[in-house]
């Protein structure tokens, strides 16, 4: 995009319309103006439309324009550009690229055995790619991993290609640094440089090799911006309210599990797999890798508070997902012994159903946890009252999970979750898993499922009766 004279632009002080496209145009135009970039309004519009097209594909439910607006910084044009462009590419989620993005990146990548790789090449042949590789520390011919910076690199490359010639390379370098810093959950070995410190060193090298005028103080300032930006990108982990944290966790599930987007027909098995992947991710996540720090940013007390909340939210989400996963295991096992996998809605009812008798929980008996069975109050409230809002594929609250949790308690459910994992791995038969559960609980759930999945009522009632008789 070359510099050009522009049509007279609206005054920046005028409040833009509240529409998503309008806000995107406004933030992009303001950032470009502050950087002294002469970009025609028509081009600003086209860029803003491209950004929204990329971030409103069917697969997106969390990484949307609303997420961008949470990250823009009206006082910092470099961070604002990074916010607008940093999540353009989500290759595995979007199953490819929209045409405008494909056009911007296809000369730099190739597909090998279904995976993306940077094309072999030599420095100097592609200035915009050289800038991105220098900031990210990547090499020509390198395999790209969706968990190792692939999406961030390609998003930055689109930004650099689209704004080349209009925005100074020094400014693009600093915005690219903000995008690089959003590569999440990077471990640092004791005594080794942190991701932010490694970024500072690469920026110095990049400025020198690319012939850019960026003094040491400016580079250090930009790394501070990048750390601030990256921490905003994962600010959900430091939510005061754990129900809001779980809300965003649930928004991520349909992005990586396409079957959940088919509201009434996604199966019990696919729902279980989605929960299993998220629960596994959170179990493996080191909360100390969530937030970045660099030269006193963020301040020590703020960082301590963020990390404490992050640890609490991750721990609570692990427990919550564990109970939901055990619930899915129980339903999956009942489906297995009565005819095989089936839509969740067949056993549970439609999410939006409000008429009495149209949901499984309408048939569950009342149950009070006996004295001596320990319950975690926070987890019990989450199951009873729900996340902060409903999702497109799951109830806001979890009455069946609550029923199971009240029977098993905070300690018992973990033992049975271990048995569920063995069933998932094929080491335990579905009926053996069911037979290991408390007979009153599993009989009640099987009987309730029989009322909903009436095509399987004979098998389910027979199993419920066998447990009650036993």
Residue pairs with C-beta under 8 A, 6 or more apart in sequence:
1 39
1 43
1 162
1 163
1 164
1 165
1 166
2 165
2 166
3 37
3 38
3 165
3 166
4 38
4 39
4 40
5 38
5 40
6 38
6 39
6 40
6 41
7 40
7 41
9 29
9 33
9 41
12 29
12 30
12 33
16 22
16 23
16 25
16 26
17 23
20 52
20 65
20 66
21 48
21 49
21 52
23 65
23 69
24 48
24 51
24 52
24 65
24 68
24 84
25 44
25 45
25 48
27 69
27 72
27 74
27 80
27 83
27 84
28 44
28 47
28 48
28 51
28 80
28 81
28 84
29 39
29 41
29 44
30 74
30 77
30 80
31 77
31 78
31 80
31 81
31 84
32 39
32 44
32 77
32 163
32 166
32 167
34 77
35 77
35 78
35 81
35 167
35 168
35 171
36 168
37 163
37 166
37 167
37 168
38 166
39 163
39 166
47 162
48 84
50 98
50 100
50 101
50 162
51 65
51 68
51 84
51 85
51 88
52 65
53 98
53 100
54 88
54 89
54 94
54 98
54 100
54 101
55 63
55 64
55 65
55 67
55 68
55 87
55 88
56 64
56 65
57 94
57 98
58 261
59 90
59 93
59 94
59 95
59 254
59 255
59 258
59 261
60 90
60 93
60 94
60 255
61 251
61 252
61 254
61 255
61 392
62 248
62 251
62 252
62 255
63 87
63 90
63 93
63 255
67 87
68 83
68 84
68 87
69 83
70 232
70 235
71 79
71 82
71 83
71 86
71 229
71 232
71 233
72 79
72 80
72 83
72 84
73 79
73 80
73 83
73 229
74 80
76 225
77 171
78 171
78 174
78 175
78 178
78 222
78 225
79 175
79 178
79 225
79 228
79 229
81 159
81 163
81 167
81 171
81 175
81 178
82 159
82 175
82 176
82 178
82 179
82 182
82 229
83 229
84 159
85 155
85 156
85 158
85 159
85 175
85 179
86 152
86 155
86 156
86 178
86 179
86 182
86 233
87 151
87 155
88 101
88 154
88 155
88 158
88 159
89 97
89 101
89 105
89 150
89 151
89 154
89 155
89 158
90 151
90 255
91 97
91 116
91 146
91 150
91 151
91 154
92 146
92 256
93 255
93 256
96 102
97 105
97 106
101 154
101 158
104 157
104 158
104 161
104 162
105 154
105 157
105 158
105 161
107 119
107 126
108 118
108 119
108 126
108 129
108 157
109 116
109 117
109 118
109 119
109 144
109 154
110 116
110 117
110 118
110 119
111 117
112 143
115 143
115 144
116 143
116 144
116 150
117 141
117 142
117 143
117 144
118 133
118 138
118 139
118 140
118 141
118 142
118 144
119 140
119 141
120 140
120 141
121 129
121 140
121 141
122 140
123 130
123 140
123 209
124 130
127 164
127 169
127 210
128 157
128 160
128 161
128 164
129 157
129 160
130 210
131 160
131 169
131 172
131 173
131 176
131 206
131 210
132 138
132 153
132 156
132 157
132 160
132 176
133 139
133 140
133 153
134 202
134 205
134 206
134 209
134 210
135 156
135 173
135 176
135 177
135 180
135 199
135 202
135 203
135 206
136 149
136 152
136 153
136 156
136 180
136 202
137 198
137 202
138 149
138 153
144 150
144 153
144 154
148 183
149 180
149 183
152 179
152 180
152 182
152 183
153 180
155 179
156 175
156 176
156 179
156 180
159 172
159 175
159 176
159 179
160 172
160 176
163 172
164 172
169 210
169 212
170 207
170 212
170 213
170 214
173 203
173 206
173 207
173 210
173 212
173 214
174 214
174 222
174 225
177 199
177 203
177 222
177 223
177 225
177 226
178 222
178 225
178 226
178 229
178 230
180 199
180 226
181 195
181 196
181 199
181 223
181 226
181 227
181 229
181 230
181 292
182 229
182 230
182 233
183 195
184 233
184 234
184 289
184 290
185 285
185 286
185 289
185 290
186 195
186 289
187 286
187 289
188 194
188 195
188 289
193 201
194 292
194 293
194 294
195 292
196 223
196 226
196 227
196 292
196 293
196 294
197 294
199 223
199 226
200 219
200 220
200 223
200 294
203 214
203 219
203 222
203 223
204 216
204 219
206 212
207 213
207 214
207 219
214 222
220 295
223 294
223 295
224 294
224 295
224 297
226 292
227 292
227 293
227 294
227 297
227 298
228 297
228 298
230 292
231 291
231 292
231 298
231 306
234 290
234 291
236 244
236 245
236 248
237 245
237 287
237 290
237 291
237 306
237 309
237 310
237 313
237 314
238 291
238 305
238 306
238 307
238 309
238 310
238 313
239 245
239 309
239 313
240 309
241 388
242 312
242 313
242 316
242 317
242 378
242 382
243 382
243 386
243 387
243 388
244 387
244 388
245 313
245 316
245 317
246 316
246 317
246 320
246 382
246 387
246 388
247 387
247 388
247 389
247 391
249 278
249 317
250 387
250 391
250 394
251 391
252 278
253 260
253 274
253 275
253 278
253 391
253 393
254 260
254 261
254 391
254 392
254 393
256 274
256 277
257 270
257 273
257 274
257 277
259 266
259 267
259 270
259 274
260 266
260 270
260 271
260 274
260 392
260 393
261 392
261 393
263 351
263 392
263 393
264 343
264 345
264 350
265 343
265 345
266 343
266 344
266 393
267 341
267 342
267 343
267 344
268 328
268 331
268 332
268 335
268 341
268 342
268 343
268 344
268 347
269 332
269 341
271 328
271 344
271 393
271 394
272 325
272 328
272 329
272 332
272 424
275 321
275 324
275 325
275 328
276 325
276 424
278 321
279 318
279 321
279 322
279 325
282 314
282 317
282 318
282 321
283 318
285 314
287 307
287 310
287 311
287 314
288 307
290 306
290 307
290 310
291 298
291 303
291 306
291 307
291 310
293 303
298 306
316 378
316 379
316 382
319 376
319 379
320 379
320 382
320 383
322 413
322 414
322 417
323 379
323 383
323 398
323 401
323 404
323 405
323 413
324 398
324 401
325 417
325 420
326 401
326 404
326 413
326 416
326 417
326 420
327 398
327 400
327 401
327 404
329 417
329 420
329 423
329 424
329 433
330 404
330 420
330 434
330 437
330 442
330 445
331 344
331 347
331 348
331 449
332 341
332 423
332 430
333 423
333 430
333 431
333 433
333 434
334 347
334 434
334 445
334 446
334 449
334 460
334 463
335 341
335 342
335 347
336 430
337 430
337 431
337 434
337 459
337 463
338 449
338 453
338 456
338 459
338 460
338 463
339 455
339 456
339 459
342 453
342 456
345 351
346 452
346 453
346 455
347 360
347 449
347 452
347 453
348 359
348 360
348 400
348 452
349 358
349 359
349 360
349 452
350 358
351 390
351 392
351 393
351 394
351 395
353 359
356 362
357 363
357 451
359 399
359 452
360 400
360 448
360 449
360 451
360 452
361 399
361 400
361 403
361 448
363 447
363 448
363 451
363 452
364 399
364 400
364 403
364 444
364 445
364 448
365 444
367 403
367 406
367 407
367 444
368 406
369 375
369 406
369 407
369 409
373 406
373 408
373 409
373 412
374 409
374 410
374 411
375 405
375 406
375 409
375 410
376 410
379 405
379 410
380 402
380 405
380 406
382 398
383 397
383 398
383 399
383 401
383 402
383 405
384 397
384 399
384 402
385 397
386 395
386 396
386 397
386 398
387 396
389 396
390 396
400 445
403 441
403 444
403 445
404 413
404 441
404 445
405 413
407 438
407 440
407 441
408 416
408 438
408 441
416 436
416 437
419 428
419 433
419 436
420 433
422 428
422 433
423 429
423 430
423 433
434 442
434 446
434 463
435 467
439 467
439 468
439 470
440 468
442 464
442 467
443 464
443 465
443 467
443 468
444 464
446 460
446 461
446 463
446 464
446 467
447 460
447 461
447 464
449 456
449 460
450 456
450 457
450 460
450 461
450 464
451 457
453 460
